[in-house]
Amino acid sequence: MDPELEAFVPLLPQLDPRDPAAARRTFAELATSIPATDASDLEIEDLDVPADPAVPVRIYRPQQAEGALVWLHGGGWVVGDLDTEHPWAALLARRSGAVVISVGYRLAPEHPFPAPHDDAYAVLCWVAEHAAELGIDPDRIAVGGHSAGGGLAAGVALRARDEKGPHICFQLLNQPGLDDRLETWSARTFTDTPWWNRDRLAAAWRYHLGGSPATPYAAPARAEDLSGLPPAYIATAELCPNRDEDILYALRLLQAGVSVELHQWPGTFHGSQAIHTAAVSQRQIAELGEVIRRAVAG
């Protein structure tokens, strides 16, 4: 493990999705401990996207931005909201120069799949339909997310392709949750890795699926055909149970003719980029911003 990250491991709070209420409290406390992002140069707006039910979003608009990123937060489909994601969404908007639409999708176990997927897709459709009002080029709309949010973004890209829905120019998948089967080497082996391990991942998938069989939109690794999807950036952490399924998904995308940039970050663990002071985290954050900037630059 990267020594700068390892020093923080004993200080990490225990986030266990098997106790959703406690996990949400812990996650909210953690979010408030992250250094505040200077958002003074951003126009920030909260609104509800019309759907059934309405989906809350927070829009971060840098000056002279034209491209956009529909952003889906992490949290194992169980924790997270617009407020906990605020530091990251603002940071991505500032680093990329793109409009970031942060989505407050419904959470499991109260709202298992397809609720969060439907919320994310509804927001994508709304952004595309109202691009002119939002000052966004409809040909420069990307989707992205971290962890569970990365899995949602991949599922949304599949659905948009299948239903001939809104054009997605790019998908950014940061340590995404893609495969409920947990059969890869990393998913089977990483039982005591910091922050995210096999047991917590398995609990998150159980809540997300709610006892129903996994479909490709819920677990994109199950999709048989990955052709015709948007170009992708996929980032993995070395000590993350999602690692191998993410690398395999990147390879399958490449084999299906989809352009992919894959970055495996050595010495990192799931979500360790939240430790801002580590040099590797600073490199990860800078790269995410640059990737989005390039993707929506037109």
VEXSEZA-606734 format. One record per residue (C-alpha): chain; y, x negated, z; residue number from 1. Coordinates in steps of 0.1 Angstrom, whole numbers. Example, Ala and Ser with C-alpha at 12.3 -4.5 7.8 and 13.67 -1.06 7.14 Angstrom:
BEGIN
{site A {-45 -123 78} 1}
{site A {-11 -137 71} 2}
END
This chain:
BEGIN
{site A {0 0 0} 1}
{site A {36 -11 -7} 2}
{site A {47 -27 26} 3}
{site A {80 -9 27} 4}
{site A {62 24 24} 5}
{site A {35 14 49} 6}
{site A {60 9 76} 7}
{site A {70 46 75} 8}
{site A {34 60 76} 9}
{site A {33 63 114} 10}
{site A {65 83 113} 11}
{site A {54 108 87} 12}
{site A {52 144 100} 13}
{site A {19 162 97} 14}
{site A {21 188 70} 15}
{site A {-11 209 70} 16}
{site A {-12 238 46} 17}
{site A {-40 253 66} 18}
{site A {-13 265 90} 19}
{site A {14 279 66} 20}
{site A {39 289 92} 21}
{site A {38 255 109} 22}
{site A {38 237 76} 23}
{site A {69 255 65} 24}
{site A {88 246 97} 25}
{site A {78 210 94} 26}
{site A {87 208 57} 27}
{site A {122 224 64} 28}
{site A {128 198 92} 29}
{site A {118 170 69} 30}
{site A {141 182 41} 31}
{site A {171 181 65} 32}
{site A {162 145 74} 33}
{site A {166 133 38} 34}
{site A {200 117 32} 35}
{site A {223 143 16} 36}
{site A {230 139 -21} 37}
{site A {266 138 -31} 38}
{site A {270 170 -51} 39}
{site A {307 171 -53} 40}
{site A {307 166 -90} 41}
{site A {283 194 -97} 42}
{site A {289 231 -102} 43}
{site A {263 248 -80} 44}
{site A {255 285 -84} 45}
{site A {229 308 -67} 46}
{site A {217 339 -84} 47}
{site A {187 361 -89} 48}
{site A {169 361 -122} 49}
{site A {160 397 -132} 50}
{site A {122 402 -129} 51}
{site A {98 422 -109} 52}
{site A {106 410 -83} 53}
{site A {138 391 -89} 54}
{site A {134 353 -87} 55}
{site A {161 333 -69} 56}
{site A {173 302 -86} 57}
{site A {199 276 -78} 58}
{site A {217 261 -109} 59}
{site A {231 226 -108} 60}
{site A {256 220 -136} 61}
{site A {270 185 -143} 62}
{site A {301 182 -163} 63}
{site A {295 184 -201} 64}
{site A {258 190 -197} 65}
{site A {241 206 -226} 66}
{site A {203 201 -220} 67}
{site A {185 218 -191} 68}
{site A {155 213 -168} 69}
{site A {137 243 -152} 70}
{site A {125 226 -120} 71}
{site A {97 236 -98} 72}
{site A {94 222 -63} 73}
{site A {63 208 -46} 74}
{site A {47 219 -14} 75}
{site A {11 228 -22} 76}
{site A {21 263 -34} 77}
{site A {26 271 3} 78}
{site A {59 255 14} 79}
{site A {93 248 0} 80}
{site A {123 268 -12} 81}
{site A {157 264 -28} 82}
{site A {171 249 4} 83}
{site A {144 223 10} 84}
{site A {146 213 -27} 85}
{site A {183 211 -27} 86}
{site A {185 173 -22} 87}
{site A {161 166 -50} 88}
{site A {175 191 -75} 89}
{site A {210 178 -69} 90}
{site A {198 142 -73} 91}
{site A {180 150 -106} 92}
{site A {211 167 -120} 93}
{site A {233 138 -111} 94}
{site A {209 112 -124} 95}
{site A {200 129 -156} 96}
{site A {233 147 -165} 97}
{site A {212 178 -173} 98}
{site A {216 213 -160} 99}
{site A {189 217 -134} 100}
{site A {176 252 -126} 101}
{site A {157 251 -93} 102}
{site A {132 280 -90} 103}
{site A {125 297 -57} 104}
{site A {91 310 -67} 105}
{site A {68 331 -44} 106}
{site A {45 312 -21} 107}
{site A {8 314 -11} 108}
{site A {-11 327 8} 109}
{site A {11 358 8} 110}
{site A {16 355 -30} 111}
{site A {-13 337 -47} 112}
{site A {-16 331 -84} 113}
{site A {-3 345 -107} 114}
{site A {28 352 -87} 115}
{site A {44 317 -87} 116}
{site A {34 312 -123} 117}
{site A {49 345 -134} 118}
{site A {81 337 -115} 119}
{site A {84 303 -132} 120}
{site A {77 318 -166} 121}
{site A {103 346 -161} 122}
{site A {129 320 -153} 123}
{site A {121 300 -184} 124}
{site A {124 331 -205} 125}
{site A {157 340 -189} 126}
{site A {171 306 -194} 127}
{site A {162 306 -231} 128}
{site A {176 341 -236} 129}
{site A {209 333 -218} 130}
{site A {213 297 -231} 131}
{site A {246 305 -247} 132}
{site A {260 320 -215} 133}
{site A {247 291 -195} 134}
{site A {262 265 -219} 135}
{site A {228 252 -227} 136}
{site A {213 242 -261} 137}
{site A {182 264 -265} 138}
{site A {164 235 -283} 139}
{site A {169 212 -253} 140}
{site A {152 231 -224} 141}
{site A {125 211 -205} 142}
{site A {102 222 -177} 143}
{site A {92 200 -148} 144}
{site A {80 198 -113} 145}
{site A {66 177 -85} 146}
{site A {30 182 -71} 147}
{site A {23 219 -71} 148}
{site A {54 224 -91} 149}
{site A {42 200 -117} 150}
{site A {10 220 -120} 151}
{site A {31 252 -124} 152}
{site A {52 234 -151} 153}
{site A {21 224 -170} 154}
{site A {8 260 -168} 155}
{site A {41 274 -180} 156}
{site A {40 250 -210} 157}
{site A {5 263 -219} 158}
{site A {16 299 -217} 159}
{site A {47 294 -237} 160}
{site A {26 278 -264} 161}
{site A {-1 306 -263} 162}
{site A {24 335 -263} 163}
{site A {48 318 -288} 164}
{site A {74 320 -260} 165}
{site A {105 299 -255} 166}
{site A {107 265 -270} 167}
{site A {101 238 -245} 168}
{site A {113 203 -256} 169}
{site A {96 184 -228} 170}
{site A {74 186 -197} 171}
{site A {79 163 -167} 172}
{site A {49 163 -144} 173}
{site A {53 142 -113} 174}
{site A {20 138 -94} 175}
{site A {10 173 -105} 176}
{site A {-18 195 -91} 177}
{site A {-38 203 -122} 178}
{site A {-75 207 -113} 179}
{site A {-90 229 -85} 180}
{site A {-124 214 -89} 181}
{site A {-116 182 -70} 182}
{site A {-144 163 -88} 183}
{site A {-125 132 -97} 184}
{site A {-130 99 -79} 185}
{site A {-96 100 -63} 186}
{site A {-100 137 -52} 187}
{site A {-134 129 -36} 188}
{site A {-125 96 -21} 189}
{site A {-89 100 -7} 190}
{site A {-98 117 26} 191}
{site A {-73 99 48} 192}
{site A {-44 90 26} 193}
{site A {-9 96 40} 194}
{site A {8 129 36} 195}
{site A {-17 144 11} 196}
{site A {-55 141 12} 197}
{site A {-86 159 0} 198}
{site A {-88 184 29} 199}
{site A {-51 195 25} 200}
{site A {-54 196 -12} 201}
{site A {-85 218 -10} 202}
{site A {-68 242 14} 203}
{site A {-38 244 -9} 204}
{site A {-59 253 -38} 205}
{site A {-78 280 -18} 206}
{site A {-45 296 -9} 207}
{site A {-31 293 -44} 208}
{site A {-61 309 -61} 209}
{site A {-66 335 -34} 210}
{site A {-103 338 -40} 211}
{site A {-99 344 -78} 212}
{site A {-115 322 -104} 213}
{site A {-92 295 -117} 214}
{site A {-77 300 -152} 215}
{site A {-60 273 -173} 216}
{site A {-26 287 -163} 217}
{site A {-35 282 -127} 218}
{site A {-53 249 -131} 219}
{site A {-42 234 -164} 220}
{site A {-69 208 -165} 221}
{site A {-93 237 -173} 222}
{site A {-76 243 -206} 223}
{site A {-99 234 -235} 224}
{site A {-72 230 -261} 225}
{site A {-41 209 -253} 226}
{site A {-27 206 -288} 227}
{site A {7 219 -297} 228}
{site A {22 212 -262} 229}
{site A {55 196 -256} 230}
{site A {58 158 -251} 231}
{site A {51 148 -216} 232}
{site A {60 123 -189} 233}
{site A {33 121 -162} 234}
{site A {37 100 -131} 235}
{site A {9 93 -106} 236}
{site A {8 76 -72} 237}
{site A {-20 51 -66} 238}
{site A {-31 66 -32} 239}
{site A {-30 102 -42} 240}
{site A {-59 126 -46} 241}
{site A {-43 140 -77} 242}
{site A {-42 106 -94} 243}
{site A {-73 107 -116} 244}
{site A {-69 143 -128} 245}
{site A {-34 134 -138} 246}
{site A {-44 103 -158} 247}
{site A {-72 123 -174} 248}
{site A {-48 150 -184} 249}
{site A {-25 124 -200} 250}
{site A {-54 110 -220} 251}
{site A {-64 144 -231} 252}
{site A {-29 152 -242} 253}
{site A {-28 120 -262} 254}
{site A {-61 128 -278} 255}
{site A {-48 163 -288} 256}
{site A {-18 147 -306} 257}
{site A {8 151 -278} 258}
{site A {32 123 -271} 259}
{site A {28 111 -235} 260}
{site A {45 85 -213} 261}
{site A {22 78 -183} 262}
{site A {34 58 -153} 263}
{site A {10 49 -125} 264}
{site A {30 36 -95} 265}
{site A {11 10 -76} 266}
{site A {11 9 -38} 267}
{site A {25 44 -35} 268}
{site A {12 77 -20} 269}
{site A {18 113 -28} 270}
{site A {55 121 -23} 271}
{site A {63 87 -10} 272}
{site A {94 86 -32} 273}
{site A {111 106 -4} 274}
{site A {113 73 14} 275}
{site A {145 64 -4} 276}
{site A {150 30 12} 277}
{site A {119 15 -4} 278}
{site A {125 -4 -36} 279}
{site A {96 13 -54} 280}
{site A {111 47 -45} 281}
{site A {144 37 -59} 282}
{site A {127 27 -92} 283}
{site A {108 60 -93} 284}
{site A {139 81 -88} 285}
{site A {159 62 -113} 286}
{site A {132 66 -139} 287}
{site A {129 103 -133} 288}
{site A {166 107 -140} 289}
{site A {164 86 -171} 290}
{site A {134 104 -184} 291}
{site A {151 138 -182} 292}
{site A {183 123 -197} 293}
{site A {163 111 -227} 294}
{site A {143 142 -231} 295}
{site A {172 166 -233} 296}
{site A {196 143 -251} 297}
{site A {189 160 -284} 298}
END
